[in-house]
C-alpha cells in the first residue's frame, strides 16, 4: 500500500502494510532507530516540527520563569518555544544532548528570549538542587515547573526487563520529578503551576512498555495528590498524557519497523508533531487554567477516550 503524508513543508512517501488492511493512515516517519536513551533530535528523519510559525504570543506568561526538564528536544522544546513566545524566561535542565540543547537555546535567543542550559542527571538530588540554585541566581524566582524528562524502553515481556533498566526508568521518570519538585516548592508563590508528563500508554496499558507505563501511572497519582495538597496555596498541579508525538523518545525506544505505524491506532489515524502540544502547555502554565488542578489532559488524537 502507498501512503503519502505531509508535515509542514516536508512531504514523505512510504510503502508498506502494517496490519491495518483497510485504513489509510499518515506515517509518522520512515524506519529508523537510535541505540541510546535519551535520543538525539538532530539525527531524526524527518526533523520534528517544534514551532508553529502561525502561533503568536499574547503575553500570557510575561515575565514568568519556567523550568522545563528535557526541553533540549521533543515536547519540552516545543513547550519552551511557546513559553518564550508568551514572554517567559526558560531554564532547560537536560542530560547530555549538547547539540540539541544548543540548537534550542539559539532558536530561543533568535526569538529574543532568554534561556539557561544546565546539563546533568535529574535522578541526582544534588543536580536538582543545583537547578533551583542556578535558576534563582539567574532569574530570581520560579513560577512554572514542567516535569517533562523521561526514558522509555521496549520489552516484549516482564522477564526481559533487567533490574538495571527498571531501576533507571524509575529513577529518571519518578525520582527526578520528585526531587526537583521538592526543591522547587519552597519558592513557588500563589498562582504558580506544576505540569507533569504522563502518557497515553498509562490509560490502555502498552504491553511492551511495562516499566514505563508503571512510572507514568505513578505520575498521575502524584499529580492528583499534590494538587490537593497545594490547592489552598493556589499552586496548581496538572498532567498531560500525550499520545504518539514525533520526538527522540520514539526512535530511541522502538525497533525500526515499529516507527512508521506509531499513532495509527488513534481515531485520527496519525501521530503528531511536538508543536501540536505546545498550546496545552501554555494553557496549563497560564491564568487561562486558573480553576484547573489535579487534572490529566489527553492529547492523543482519539487513541483513548473517556
HELIX and SHEET records of a PDB file:
HELIX    1   1 UNK A   41  UNK A   43  5                                   3    
HELIX    2   2 UNK A   74  UNK A   85  1                                  12    
HELIX    3   3 UNK A   98  UNK A  110  1                                  13    
HELIX    4   4 UNK A  125  UNK A  139  1                                  15    
HELIX    5   5 UNK A  158  UNK A  160  5                                   3    
HELIX    6   6 UNK A  163  UNK A  170  1                                   8    
HELIX    7   7 UNK A  171  UNK A  175  3                                   5    
HELIX    8   8 UNK A  176  UNK A  185  1                                  10    
HELIX    9   9 UNK A  201  UNK A  204  1                                   4    
HELIX   10  10 UNK A  210  UNK A  230  1                                  21    
HELIX   11  11 UNK A  231  UNK A  233  5                                   3    
HELIX   12  12 UNK A  248  UNK A  253  1                                   6    
HELIX   13  13 UNK A  256  UNK A  261  5                                   6    
HELIX   14  14 UNK A  275  UNK A  285  1                                  11    
HELIX   15  15 UNK A  287  UNK A  289  5                                   3    
SHEET    1   A 2 UNK A   2  UNK A   7  0                                        
SHEET    2   A 2 UNK A  10  UNK A  15 -1                                        
SHEET    1   B 7 UNK A 115  UNK A 119  0                                        
SHEET    2   B 7 UNK A  89  UNK A  94  1                                        
SHEET    3   B 7 UNK A  65  UNK A  68  1                                        
SHEET    4   B 7 UNK A 144  UNK A 147  1                                        
SHEET    5   B 7 UNK A 193  UNK A 197  1                                        
SHEET    6   B 7 UNK A 236  UNK A 242  1                                        
SHEET    7   B 7 UNK A 296  UNK A 299  1                                        
END                                                                             
